[in-house]
Amino acid sequence: MILKKYIFFFFYIISFLILSSGCSSSVDDDKEPAYENIYEVKFSIFFEGSWSLKSDDKGNEDLKPYVGDYMKKGIGRHIFRIYKANEVSTGTIPVVSYEFEISLEEGSYDFSIYASLPEGDYIVKTWTDFRETSESIPYYDVSKFPNVSLDHHSVLTGFQDAYRGSQSFRVDKDTSSVEIIMERPLGRYLLICEDYMDLLKENCFEEDDIRIFVFYTGFYPHSYSVINDRLIDSITGEYFIISPVVLSDGSAIVAADFFLINELVSSVGLELKMVNKENKVVAASEVITLPITRNEITIAKGILLKMSSGEQGSFDMDTGFEGDFIIKY
């Protein structure tokens, strides 16, 4: 009897161990691997294109402060996002996200950044914009990134400049670096009145007396998608105020701005109203249409103003505008 009890107890223990071993094996088989391959990747960001002028073009020396290295004392902001491939949309959460500032006194916008990623397919989206060190001119509004919007006009300072980059890539054991080329999604224009100082003198105006209101006659691009490289919103009634910049030959910059565009080539329509220190409109124009090209400056020069037959101290804009367009500086 006692022997039977021991035999029964022995088989009970053996059965318990077998069952426990089987359950443990089943659980282990269902577990995911405790680790996955992670690779460090170097991302090299290069900025293409520069606002520049041909050195042999007459009068261009005066324009260099407004189209050349105008941002050496400013600050650049870089926004860097990596998404899983085929999962990129406005509401997608990136797998890697960096945002940082650099001083522009270094002389180059190019930089490198590192990220550690599991094996897989990805796409990187980047955005760079600028502001003055004093913070008097803000960045683009990126509170709804990857959508950005423009809520100010810095016109002649150049701090409205911006770049966007995009690159698809795969991470595996053979991946060590990825290059991203940054390009401008916008163009610029300068409108130059060649007889500006002559007309001021003939009408007894001082340089400080005049301000120019620049009105956009159509839709003004307001919001842009970094992901899709497309405009997503525009507004009407947009305008800004500029104090004319007199150049050494007596001409003056009377309008200048940046312009976000969808395609490589577009156009902009604007009207000018010139106001004296008593806030009286002393001249006005009809619509002037200028071609705009991505990553290029349209410089329009011409005899824009003429004397009117009316009250002394007033003059009208020449609505014909037969000046030459100088494109692709």
Disulfide bonds with the S-S distance in Angstrom:
none
